[in-house]
Every structure is written in C-alpha cells, then in structure tokens.
Amino acid sequence: MPEPADPGTGVPLCASSDLAEGGRAVLFDVLEYGQPLRAFVLRVDGQVVAYLNRCAHVPVEMDWQEGEFLDGDRRYIVCSIHGATYEPSDGYCIAGPCGGARLKAVRVAERDGQVSWYPSADIRPAFGAASTTSSP
C-alpha cells in the first residue's frame, strides 16, 4: 500500500505497539460514500494494512470475533461467513467464493510509533472524527 504524500492529513488510529504481528486488528468507523462501515487495521509480515470490514463475496463483516480476521496459522484474512480467504498484503482473494475479487483497502501509515489512516474521496471519517475500538 503506498504511503500518503502528505503525512499531516492522517487520522490517528492507535499506537504502533497496539498491533502485534499476526494479532488482533484495531477496528474503526468510516463512511464509504456516506454509508457507515467498519474498517480494520492489522500487522502482517511487519507491515500495517487496513481494509473495509466487508467481504468481497457477500457484503458482511468478516471477523470471527471482534478484531479476529486471521486464519489459525495467522497468515491469511478469512471471512467468518463463507470462508473467503484473502492475502493480507493486497487484499486479493486466493480461495473460496470471492472469485479473485479484492478487499477494499484503506490507506494507512505508521510513523513515530503511531498508526494513522488517510481518508479518500470515497472513504471519510465517521462523524467528523476517527472512532476506534481496540481489541485486547
């Protein structure tokens, strides 16, 4: 995921230390085209990645339990509803009923011990501010 050009426009999400390698995600609220959705950020292979919490197969939230998106080996993102399996680095569907689709990425960056997300034309902060839910 490319780094945003202007680091000053990020919305703080969490401390870098809140995201353990292959651990639980931090959830946050966004608006996609004005509709409320959840998004999540997690750390896999040393990188921080974020996606809308919506399966590309059927538009449902994917976590098994709040903030739990990874399979048993902590390697892939898996939808709890139908087992669609996604590559964390790019959100590409590698198995299951998602048929080669991708999860919708949310731009994030990690700087100076802080993880921030960067709104886009179609994904904006909910209620004018970031609302996060940390998972223990």
C-alpha positions in Angstrom: 0.0 0.0 0.0 1.6 3.3 -1.0 2.4 5.9 1.7 0.3 9.0 1.5 2.1 12.1 0.1 1.0 14.4 2.9 1.7 12.8 6.4 -0.1 15.8 8.0 -3.6 14.7 6.9 -3.7 11.4 8.7 -6.3 10.4 11.3 -4.7 8.8 14.3 -5.8 5.3 14.9 -3.6 3.6 17.6 -0.1 3.3 18.9 2.1 1.0 16.8 2.5 -1.2 19.8 -1.3 -1.9 19.8 -0.8 -4.0 16.6 1.0 -7.3 17.4 2.4 -9.3 14.4 -0.4 -11.6 13.3 -2.6 -10.4 16.2 -6.0 -8.8 16.6 -7.0 -5.9 14.5 -8.0 -2.4 15.7 -11.4 -1.6 14.3 -12.6 1.9 13.3 -15.7 3.5 11.9 -15.7 5.1 8.5 -18.2 6.4 5.9 -18.0 5.0 2.4 -19.9 7.2 0.1 -21.8 8.5 3.2 -22.7 5.0 4.4 -21.4 3.9 7.8 -19.0 0.9 7.8 -16.3 -0.6 10.0 -12.7 -0.9 8.9 -9.8 -2.7 10.4 -6.0 -2.3 10.6 -3.6 -5.2 11.5 0.0 -6.1 11.2 1.1 -8.9 9.0 4.7 -9.6 7.8 5.8 -6.5 9.6 3.5 -4.2 7.6 0.4 -2.4 8.7 -2.5 -2.9 6.4 -6.2 -1.8 6.5 -9.4 -2.7 4.8 -13.1 -2.2 5.0 -14.6 -4.9 7.1 -16.7 -6.2 4.2 -16.2 -9.4 2.4 -15.9 -9.1 -1.4 -18.2 -12.2 -1.8 -21.2 -11.0 0.2 -21.1 -7.6 1.9 -21.0 -8.7 5.5 -18.5 -8.1 8.3 -15.8 -10.7 8.3 -14.3 -11.0 11.8 -14.8 -14.3 13.7 -14.8 -12.4 16.9 -14.3 -8.7 17.3 -10.9 -7.9 15.7 -10.1 -11.5 14.7 -9.6 -11.8 11.0 -6.7 -14.2 10.5 -6.8 -17.9 10.0 -5.4 -20.4 12.5 -1.9 -20.0 11.2 -2.2 -16.2 11.4 -1.3 -16.0 7.7 -4.5 -15.1 5.8 -7.5 -12.9 6.3 -10.6 -15.2 6.3 -14.3 -14.3 6.2 -16.1 -16.0 9.0 -19.3 -16.3 7.0 -18.3 -18.3 3.9 -14.5 -18.9 4.3 -13.4 -16.5 1.5 -9.6 -16.2 2.0 -7.6 -13.1 1.2 -3.9 -12.3 1.0 -3.2 -9.6 3.7 -0.6 -7.7 1.7 -3.0 -6.7 -1.1 -6.5 -8.0 -0.1 -6.6 -10.3 -3.2 -8.9 -13.3 -2.8 -6.9 -16.5 -3.1 -9.5 -19.1 -2.1 -13.2 -19.6 -1.5 -16.3 -18.0 -3.1 -14.8 -14.5 -3.6 -13.7 -15.4 -7.1 -10.5 -13.3 -7.4 -12.0 -10.1 -6.0 -10.2 -7.8 -3.6 -11.0 -6.3 -0.2 -11.3 -2.5 -0.4 -8.1 -1.0 1.0 -7.9 1.9 3.4 -4.7 3.9 3.2 -2.6 3.7 6.4 0.9 4.7 7.5 3.0 4.1 10.6 5.3 6.9 11.7 7.0 7.7 15.0 5.1 4.9 16.9 1.7 6.0 15.6 -0.6 4.3 13.1 -2.9 6.7 11.1 -5.3 6.3 8.3 -5.8 8.6 5.4 -9.3 9.5 4.1 -10.0 9.4 0.4 -12.7 10.8 -1.8 -15.0 7.8 -1.1 -13.8 6.8 2.5 -14.2 9.5 5.1 -14.1 9.7 8.9 -17.4 8.8 10.5 -19.0 11.8 12.3 -16.0 14.0 11.6 -13.6 12.1 13.7 -11.9 8.7 13.9 -13.8 6.3 16.2 -11.7 3.3 17.1 -12.3 0.1 19.0 -9.1 -1.6 20.2 -9.3 -5.3 20.6 -7.5 -6.7 23.6 
